[in-house]
Amino acid sequence: MTEVLPASAPATAIVHLGDHFHAATLLGVMETRRVFHIMALSQKRSRLLKCTESGCEEVPFPSEIEVSLNEFIQMRKPDHVLDNRASGGPSTGSMKGVMFGTSTDRENRDEYMLHFFTQLDRGVNIVLKGSDTPLIPLGVEHEIALYGRINTYPHLIEPGVHGAADGLEMAEIHGRAVALLNQQLTQPGYEVPADFDKRVGTGHASTHFQDILIAAASGRVSHLFFQPKTSYTGTFDPVRQRVKQTADPLDFPQALMEVAVWQTILHGGVARVLPGSAMPNGVPVCALFRYPAPADAQTGPVETAA
């Protein structure tokens, strides 16, 4: 089977030949094609953008959703006291509802904006129903804060991107959003739990590849994380639970990182390629286990070819 990578891939990684997809490479390609959305907030014309690492395209809202604040005000003037108060979404904490006052022009404007954003939020949930893609709000700081109060989409990425959506080129919008996602990726707890180090030694996590490989083969790995160029060559005996690191052709060595990835996925686990900055202490590979190894399991040592 031949796997052709995107044109942006380095020439040395264009083609991989084998009887199955190259798991680490495939995961890397999937990362470059990750999908996320941007909610570009604008009083003139708000837009929902579907993006990958290479660019963005606009996704139309349902016809009943107004994307202009002025048109929304003309069509649906909100009551000064709302019976259907805006419910607090994921960003609202313990807030049960929002009462809107009208004592100043700013409060009046905010009231309209909150109603406007509430119906935009409804449109987002219609378009992204069943999706788990990240949603990045983009707009001036005050608008993002208001949108965060009414948001009900569970995968909102805060604090969002600050800037006037109407005044930014698409390339700038995309670049800022990707930078925010990459920054989030390196934050403790975003992928690898912040308390990972505390789990090591309890049987629920490990940074030792041989333990990870054995756990993956037995279905105990729930999450496997590794850096892009991580590689282990050798043999693995799942019956004796022995790992041998060797490149001797007489041993018929395998790419053991591939074995760990596939075993993790086949047993319903998640495998992710992460930058070194997102790995605990910069280790090349680490994993979370569903449960510790049985007390009577005989975990063999790593053998190294002489």
N, C-alpha and C positions, 0 to 999 in steps of 0.2 A: 504494500500500500504506500502511496506517495502523498505526502502532506506538503502543500504549497503555502508559504507564509505570506503576510502582507508585504507590499513593496518596501515598506519602511524597515523591515527586518534586516539585520546584517547579512551580508552575502554568505557568510559561513553557516548560516542557519536557514537557508532557503528551502532545502529539501531534506527530509528524513525518510529513510527506507526501512521497512520492517513489517512484521505481521500484525501490528496494531499501532494505533496513534501513539506518538511520543507524549506521554501524559504531562510532563513538566512544561514542554513546549506548548502543548494545547492549552494548558491553564494560563500560560503567559499570553497567548493570543487572545484568550477570552478576557483577560484583564485589560488588554489594549482596546477591546471592543465593549467594555463595560458601558452600560446605559444608565443615564441619569437624566433628570428633568430640571428645568429652571422655570420658576414662576416669576416672570419679569413684570413687576408691578408698575403701572403707569396710569395716571388719571386720564390720559388721552386714549391709550389703547394698551391694555395689559395683554401679555402673550404667554402661552405655555410652550416651552421649547423642549424638544426631545434631543438629547445630546449623546455623543460617544466621544472617545478621545480625539477623533478627527474633526468634529464639527457639530453644528446644531441645525435643526429644522423646526419650523413652527408646527404645532399640533392644533387643529381647530377645536374650539370649545363647542359643546352642544348649542344649537340655535337659540335656546331660551336663556343662555348666559350672556349678559351684557359685559362688554370688555371696556367700555368708556364710562367714566364716572358721570359725566354730564347726561349721557343718554339714560343711564341707570336712574339718576335723580328725576329726570322727566317722566320716566316710565313707572317708577316705584318709589314714591316719596315715603320714607319711614315715619311711623308714629313717634311722637316725642317720648312716650313711655312705651316700651316694647313689651307686649304680652309674650311674644316668642323671643325671649332674651337669647343672645348668642351664647351657646354652650361652650364651656372650656374644652379645648382640644388637648393634644399632647403637650403643648407649650404653656398651658395655663395653670398648671399645678392644681391646687385645690379649689380654684375659682369655680363656683357653681353657675354663675350667670353674670351678665354685664348690664348694668343700668346706665342709660345714657342721659346726661343732663344737657341743657340747652342754654346755659347762662352766658355763654360767649359765642362769638362767631367760630372760634377755633373748636369749641366743643360741638357746635352744630356740624361743622365740616367733618370732624372725627366721627360723629354719629353716622353721617352719610357714608364715610369711608368704610366704617365697620360693616355696615349693611352691604356695601358694594363688595368688600372682600369676602363676606360670608357667602354670597352667591358665587364668587370666583372659587372659593374653597369647595363649594358643592360641585362645581364644574370639574375641578381637579379630581375629586373623588369618583366622579362618573367616568372620566377619561382613564384614570389609573386604577380602576376597580380591580382588586385582586393582585395588584402589582406591589413589589417590595423595592422598587427603584428609589434611590435618594431623590428628594426634591429640595432644590436650593432656591430660597427666595432672594430676589434681587430688586433693589430699589433704594430710595433715600432712607436714612435711618429711622425716621418717624413712621414711614409707611411699613417698613419691615416689622417694627415693634407692634403696630396695629394688626398686621396680618398674623403675627405670632399669637395674638390674643384669641383669634377665632379659628385658627387652623385646627383641623381634625384629621389631616392626613398623617399617619403614624411615622413616616420616615422623613420628616422635615430636618434638614441640616442647618443647624444654627451655628454662628450668628447670621448666616447668609452673606450676601455680597452687597456692599454699600456702593451706590452709584445711581445716577439718573438713568433709568432704562432707555429713555428716548434719546439720550445724548451719547450713548456708547455704541461703538461698532460691534457687530456680531462677534468678530474675532476677539475683541477685548472682553466681552461678556463671557465667551467660552473660556478664555484663558484664565480669568479670575475664578470661574467656577471650578475648573480643573485644579487650580492651585489650592482652593479651599478643600476639595475632596482629598487631595494628596496630603494636606496638613492634617485633616481628620484621621487619615489612615495611620499616621505616626503617633497619634495620641494614645496614651496608655488606656487599655480597656476597650478601644474601638474594635479591634479584632482579637488580639491576644489579651486576655483578662489582666487587669492591673495587678491582681494578686497572684499572678502566675507563679512567681518564685515561692510563695507560701504553699502552693499545691505540689511543688516538686518535693519528693521524699515521702509523700503520703500515698503514693500509688495512683494518683489522679492526674499526673502530668510528668513529662520528662523532656530532657534535652539530649538524651543519649540515643543515638540512631538505632543501635541494636535493640534496645528496649522498645523503641517506637515501631520498628519493623515487625517484631514478634507480636506486639499488641495489635498492630494493623491486621496481621494475618489471622488473628483470633477474634477479630471484630470488636476490639475494645477501644479503638481510636474514634473519638467523636469529631475532633478537629485536628488537622495536620497543617502546620505552617512551615514554609521553607523559603529560603532566598533563591533567586532565579538561577544561579549557577551552582547550586548545591549538587554534588555528585558523589555517589559511593559505588564502587565496582567490586563485585565478588559473588559469593554464592550464599544461598539461604536454604536451610533444611528445616521446613516447618514442623516435621515430626519430632526431630531432636531439638528443635528450637536453637539452632546454631547459625551464627553469621560468620562468614569468612571473607575478609577483605583481601582480594587478590585480583591481579590482572593476567595471571597465567592462563593462556589459551587452553591448556590441558584440563583446567578446572571448569571450562565452559562458563566463564563469569557473566553475570548479568548487571544491568544498571539497577542497583538495589533501590535507589530513590524512586525509580519508576514502579517497582514492586510495591513499595510502601504506599505510594499514591493510589495505585489501582486497588490495592486491598482495602484502603480506607474508603474509597468511593463505592466499591462493590458491597461493602458492609453498611452502606448508608451514612457514612461520615462525610465531612467536608474537607476538601484540600484547597489551600490558598497559597499563592505566591505573594510574598511580602518583601518590601525593601528591608535592608539590614537595620535601618533606624526604627522599624516597627517591631523588630524581634527582641525578646528579652535579653539584655546584655549583648546584643548583636550576634547571637548564636545562629549557625546555619540552618538548623531545623529544631522544631519543638512540637509537642503534641499534647492534647488534652485527652484523657482516658475516661470512658464511661464508668468504669469501675476498676479497682486494682486487680493485679494478677492473682489468681488463686494461690493460697498459702502453700499448696503442695506442688505448684508449677516449678519445673526444673528449667530455669532460664540459663541456657548455655552461654559461655563466654565468647567474646569476639576472637576469632582466630585470624592471625595474620600470616600470610604466606612468607616463608623464609626468603 
